[in-house]
Amino acid sequence: MSLRPEVPADVPEETVRVARAAFPKGCLAVRVRDVLGPVFVDGEFVGLFSDRGRPAASPGRLAMVSVLQFAEGLSDRQAAHAVRSRIDWKYALGLELTDPGFDFSVLSEFRDRLIAGGVEARLLDAVLEDASAAGLLKAGGRQRSDATHVLAAVRDLNRLESVVETVRAALNALAVAAPQWLAGRTPPEWFDRYSARPEDTKFPSRWAARVGHAEQVGQDGMTLLRSVWSADGPAWLRQLPAVEFLRQMWVQEYQVSDDVVVWRKPKDCPPGRLRVRSPYDSDARNGVKRDRAWCGYKVHLTETCEPDAPHLVTEVVTTTAAVTDFEVTDKIHDGLARRKLTPDVHLLDAGYVDAAHLVAARREHGIELVGPVNTNTGWQAAANNGYTIDDFTIDWDNKRVTCPNGKSSTQWQHDRRRLEGPVIRARFSPADCRPCPSRDQCTRGVTYMGREITLRHRDEHEALRTARRDQQTKQWQKRYGHRAGIEGTIAQGVRAFGLRKSRYRGHSKTHLQHVLTAAGINLVRLNAWLTGTPLAPTRTSHFAALSPTGSIRWG
């Protein structure tokens, strides 16, 4: 399939006349076309198509259709029907009223091309660029970020059900790819074990019997793998995704001892962020946040929050469920810098902020992070009468720490912690600490040891100390109060755009869904801004309004 790029033309006169008559006050699609223009042009997608073959549908129009589709929560069939039948969509796309549109399957193929070409972000970039050109978006100011969980488009199975479904998926894939080869190597009892879905099967109730059943499944899976990897097995069968997933799952869930397949104990399984869950979505992972556990992904949204401009989503990051917020902060800043939309102030919750982030954001992007940092968690701070790190004087140039009683450290060593990164360990001499009258306020270590203090490097230490001091002030709390609005964006994404449920399988397709969702949210918000629709206030129930303080609210 080849591309014959079209130069965006004006909306046909007849389409304009009918659209103005049908929508005298305008509507979202019409208003977006009037303010932002075509938004997407074919030339941006040339690299996705070959030089030869039958002409493809206009990718610029398909991109706009995809964004409108997510703005209105439509399926592919509904979106294709809207192109054929709706006047406002024909206006937004610059089509004649008689244009027949295209088959709905073209949208799925277009999404695959976007992912293969790695240009998913272009769908959000174009909307933001046109908003900037219209004077509705600019760099600087304040922005805020938050994340929410996303359920994978697969069934939620326990360990036993997962291994049974993995064997079943591999057998189904092999039955399609090499039916005769599989039929000659399938024991009759496998048809009873793996013909039905595991949730439709009654497993043993006793734990010992369930383990025995799991080990029988493990032996069956190992037999199948050995057949695929045998000398008479076609080598290309090993490349089937379902077969490769079976191999990964068996490494994860079983161990072989004396040629016997043994079900692993939970403590011997890989950590959650590495564990595969479903043969139908090998990217999905387990996630836990407070009392919520799920299988799938997380989406991180960043938006502007200036009072004199529409609040637009400027960055979308999709990760697996096991990736922490802490690991995403730098990715958000890099994405904003690529779009040249870095803020002056970035409002974040505690999961995103650390001393290293405070320094890196300021140094690399000129961004001030505003978010609660971890307070001093040592017992000295909790007791409120001990010597904390803040009570010690640090001489960075001479690599020396002096305690409140005037004693200086004797060691200064560089080390590394798994979460905090590079640190400095300053130790005091036991000869100074043992006879110290304030020892009980300083350390609870054994008597023959001196106090040890762990420090960040100088710039991180000072940034962390300043942040801890500032977040106790009313001025800081007032500034941080603006972050709360991002929760309304998450709620809008969930209720109006299905943000917490993946439409597709796989990390790349789920991320494309989130990019299209963000672009759709932006169109809706631009339309609301242009029509003067105010932001929805925090909702208060009728009963809560009777509270004497009037401060009880619900979301």
N, C-alpha and C positions, 0 to 999 in steps of 0.2 A: 504494500500500500504506500503510495507516494503523496506528497503534499504540494498543492498549488496555492501558495499563500495569497490571500485576498487582502486588499487594503480596506480597512473599515470605511464604509460609506455612510452617508446620512440615512436616517430612517426614511423609507419610502413615503411619499406624500399621502397616499391613500391610507397607509397604516397610521400615520400621524393624525389624519382627519378623523378616522374611526376611533382611535384611542382617546383623542381629546373629547369626542362626543360621549364615549362610554365612561370616561373617568374625568369629568370636568374639574374635580378637586385633586386629581392625581392619585397615584397609588405607589407602593414600594417599587415595583419594577420600572414604572414610568419615571418616577422621581430619580432613581439611581441612574438611569440612562441620561436624564437631563443634566444632572450635576456632575457625574463621574465620567460620562461618555461611554464608549464601548468597553472600557476596562481592560479587556484582553485582546491581543492581536495575534494573528497566525504566526508572524515572524518569531515570536518567543518560543515556539514549539517545533521549529524546523528540524532540530536534532532528533526528534522522536520518530521521524519517518524516513524511509529510504528515498532514493532518487527515481526509482522505477516502480511501476505497479499502478493499479487503478487509483483514481483520486480519492482522497479521504475526505470525510466531513470536516468542516472548518473547526480546527481545534480551539480557536479563540471563542467561537460560539459554544462549543462543548464545555469549555471551562466556565463560561458564564452560566450555562444551563446547570452545571454541577453545583455552583455556588447557590443559585436560586433554589435548586432542589433541596439543599440542606437548610436554606433559610426558611423554607416552608415545610420541611419534614416529609418530603415525598419519596416514594420508591422510584426505581428506574422506569417502570412502566408509567407511573403517574407523571413523572417529569417529561417523558417523551410525548405523552398525550397532551400535556400543557403546551408544549412547543407547537403542536398541530392545531390546538383549539383555542388557546387563550390570546386575546388581543394584547394584553399588557406584556406578556412574554415576547410576542412577536415585535413589539415596540422596543423592548430592552435589547433584543437580539438584532434589530435592524432588518427584519424579514418582511417580505410581501405577505399580504393577508392570505394569499393562495398557496404559500409554501407548505409542502406536505410533511416537513420534518424528517425524522429518521427513525429507524427501529431502536427499541429501548436497549438492545444488546450493545449498541455502539458506546453507551456510557460506561459499561463495565470494561470494554476493550480500551477505552480512553484512560480510565484509571490505571489499568495495567501498564499502559505506555508511560504514564506519568511516573509510576514507581520505578519501572525499568530505566528510565532516563534520569532518575534522581532529581526531578524538578517539582516535587510536591509543594515546596515552600513558595513557588512562584505564584500559586493561586492566592495566597495571603498577601504576598509582596505587592501584587498589582493593585489590589484593593487599597492597601495602605499608601502606595505611591499616588494614586489618584486622589485619595483623601487629603494627602499633603499638598498636592497641586491645587486643590480646591480651598486650601487654607483652613482645613478642619483638623489637621494633625501636624505636630512639629516635635522636634527633639527637645530634651530638657524637661523641666517640671518634675512632677511626681508620677511614679508608676507603682503598681503593687502586683504581687503574685501569690498564688495559692494552688493547691493540688487537690484532686479527688480521685477515688478509685474507679476503675473501669473493669467491668466483668467481661471475660473472654466469651466469645460466641461458641462455647462448648459446654457440655454437661458437666456438672460438678460431681466427681466420683471419688470414693475412698480408695485406699491403696489396693485392696483386692479387686475392686471393680476396674481400676485403672489398668492393672496387668492383664485382666481378662479382655478388656476392650482393645488393648494394644495387640494381643495375639489375633483377635477377631479382625482388626483393621488390616494387619499384615496379610492374613489369609484372604480377605476380600480383594486387596490390591494384587496379590499373586494370582487369584482366580481370574482376574481380568487380563493380566499381563501374560500369564503362562498357564492356562487352564489344564492342558494335558499333562504338563510336567507336575503340577500340584496334585492332580487327581491320583497319580501313581504313587504318591508319597504321603497320603493323608490316611491315618488310622481311622477306622469307623467311629470310634468314640469321640473324635474331635467334632463331628457334626452335632453331637448332643451338647458338647461343652461350649461351642463357639458360634452356633447358628443364630442364637438370640442375643439381644443386648443384655449386658450384665444386670441392669436394673430390673429386667424382666425375669431374672433368674433367682431362685431361692437358694441362698448360700447357707452353709451350716451355722447354727447359732452359737455353739460352743467355741471358745477361742482356739483350743487345740485342733479341733476339726477344721476351723478356718485356715489355720497355719498349714495344715496338711493339704488342704485344697489349693492354697497359694503355691505350695511347693510342687504340686502336681502340674499346675499351670506353668510354673517355672521350668519344669522338665520338658513340657510340651514346647514351650518357646525355644528352649535350647536345642531340641531336636530339629525344629524348623530352621533355626539359624545354621546348624551344622549341615543341613540339606542344601541350603542356599550356598554355603561356602564350600561344598564338596566339589570334587574334581569334575563330576558330571553336571553340576549346576551352572546354568548360563551366568556368566560374569555380570551381565547387565542387570540381573535381578537384584544384585547387591546395591545398585544405585537407586532403587525405588525408595521414596521418602518413608513409606510405612515400614519397610524392612530396616532401614537405618534407624528409625525411631525405636523399633523393637530391640535392636542391639543396644542403643543408649539406655533404654528403660531397664533392660536386664542387667547391665553393669550397675545401675543405680539401685535396683531392688533385690538383686540376688548375688550370692557368692558361691563359687564352685569349690567343694572340698572333697577330694578323692573321687572325682567324677560324679559327685552328688550335688544337685542344685539345692541350695539352702536359702530360705527367706531371711533377708537381713533384719536385724533388730532395728528399731527406730533410731537408736543412738549411732548405729553404724551407717546410716544413710547420709548422702551429701547434704549440705546446708540448703535451706529453702530457696535461696537465690539461684542455686545451680540445678535444682530438681525439676525435671520435665514432668508435665502433668497429663497432657492429652496428645494422642497421635494425630489429632486433627488441628492442633495449634501448638507446634513445638516451641514457640516463643513464650507462651503464657507461663507465668510463675506464681507461686504462692506469695501473698502479701499479708501483713498483719499491722494494724495501727490501732493502738489502744484495744478496745473490745471488738474490733471488726477484723474478720479474716475473709479473704477472697482469693480467687484465682484469675489472673489476667494482667492488667496494666495499671499505670497511673498517668494522668494527664496534668501538666502544669501550665496554667494560663497566666499571662501577664497582660495588664491593661493600663491605659492612661487613666488618670483620675483628677484632671484639672476641672475646676467648676465652670470655666468659660469655654469648654470644648466638649464634643461628644466623647464618651468613654469607649475607646476602641481597643480591641485585643491586638497586641503588638508582637507577641511571641507565643509559640506553642511547642512544648517539649513532651514527647510521649516516651515513657520508660516501662520496663517490666515492673510488676508489683513489688518486687524485692528491692528495687533501687531506692535509697533513702533520699529525702529532700536535700540533705546536705551535699549530695553528689551532683545536684542539678544546678546549683546557683551559678557556677561559672558558665555552664552551657547557656543559661538564660541570657547572661551578659554578652556572651559571644554572638548569640543570635541577634540581640538588639543592636550590637555594634555593626554587624553585617548590614543591617537595614538602616544604619545611621539614625537610630531612634533611641539612643541611650538616654536615660533620665538623669537629672541632677540628684534626685532622691529616690531610692528604691525601698518600698515598704514591704517587709517580709515577716513571717512568723518565726518562732525560735528554731524550727527544724532546718531553716536555710542559712542561719547566721552563725559564724564562728570567727575567731580572731583572724584566721588566714583569709577568710572572705572579706572581712572589713578592710584589710590591707590591700588585697589583690584588686578589689573593686575600685578603690580609690586610685591605686597606682596605674592600673591598666586601662581603666575606662573613665576615670573622674567621677565615679558614682559614690554617693554617700549611702551606705546601708543603714536603715533604721529598723531595728527589730530587737526583741529581747535576747540577750546573750545569757549563757549559763552563769549563775552566780557562783561564788566560792563555796564549794561543797565540803570542805574539810571540817573536821569536828571542831576545830578552833573557832570557825565562824558560827557554827551551830550553837556552841556553848556560850557565845557572845562575851567571853572573857579570856579568850586565848589569843595567841600571837598568830595572825594570818599573814599571808604573803605581803599584804599592804602595809604591815607594820615593819617590814624589813627595808633597809636602804640598799639599792642596787647600784653599784659602780660598774657600768657596762664597759667603760674604756679599760679599766684595770681588772675586769673579770673577777669581781669580788662582791660578796653580799655581807652586810653588817646587820646583826640582830639588834633588837631594842636595848640589850644590855651592853652593847658596844663590842661584841666579839665578831670577828670576821671569818668567813668561810675559808676552808683550806683546799677545797677541790672545786673545779669548774669543768664539767665534762659534757660533751655533746652526745645526745642520744636521740632515739626516735620512738614515738608511740604510734600504735596502729591507727588510731582515729585522729589524733592531734598532729601527727607529722613530726618534724624536727623539734626537739626541746633541749633545754639545758638543765643539768642537774648540779645544783650547788650543795656541797656537804660541809658541815661544821665538824670540828674536831671533837671526839668523845671527851678529851681532857677538858674542853671548855664547857661541854653540855652536862657532864655528870655532876659537878658541884654547883651548877647554876641554881639559885634559889627560885627561879621562875620556870624550872623544867616542866612542872605539871601543867603550866599554861602553854607550853610550846610543843612538847612531843610526848607521846605515849609509847614510844619505842622502848626496847629493852635497854637497861641502864648502861650497857657498854657501847651503845651506839649514839652518835650525834644526830642532830636534826638534818634532814635532807629536804631541799626545796626544789620543786620542778618549775621551771620558767619557760615561757615561750621566747622566741627570739625578740629582740628589743622592739622592733616596730609592732609586732603582734601583741606583745605584752602591754605596751603603752596604749594601743588601740583598744584592747580588751578592758583595761583598767578605766579608760575614759568612758567607754560604753556602759560599763557597770555603774559608774557614777551618774552618768546622764539619765539613765532609764529610771532613776529614783525621783526625778524631778517632774513637776506637773507640766512643764513646757514640753518635755519629751513625750509624756503620755498623751498630750493633746495632739502632737504631730502624728503619733502612732495610731491615733483613733481613726485616721483616714484609711487605714488598711482594711477596716471591717467591710467596706463596700465590695471587696473582691468576692466575699461569700455570696452576695447577691448575684454576681456574674456566674458563679458555679451553680447556684440554684436555677438561674435562667437556662444555662446549658443543659441541666438535668431535666427540667420540666418541659422545656420547649424544643429541645434539640436531641434528647436521648443520649446525653454525654456519657452516662455511666454504663452504657451497654454497647459493646462493639458490634457493628453491623457485619464486620468481616473477620476473617481468621488470619492471624499473623501480625507481627509488630508493624511492618511497613504499611499494610493496608489500614490498620487501626490508626496509625499516625496520619495517614492521608484523610481518614474520616475526621480526625480532630482538626486538621488544617481547614478542611471544608466547613466544619462546624464554626470555627473561629471567623472565617470569612463571611459565613451566613449571619452570625451574630453582629458583625460589623455593619452589614447592609441594613439589618433591622434597626440598629442603633443610629445609623446615619439618617434613616427615614424618620425615626422618632425625633431626632434633633432638628431636622429640616421642617418638621411640622409643629415644632414647639411642644411636643409631648414631654411633660416633666418626668423625672425619675420617680419610680414608685416608692412611697415612704415605707418605713418598717411597719409591718402590719401589727395591729393590736386587736385582740378579740374583744367582744362586747363586755364580757365579764371582767377581763383584765383592766378595761377602761374605768371600772368602778373602784380600782385600787386607790387608796388615799394618796399614795405617792405618784400614781400614774406611770410607773416605771416598769411594770411587768409586761413583757412583750413575748411574742412567739414568731417563729420564722416559717 
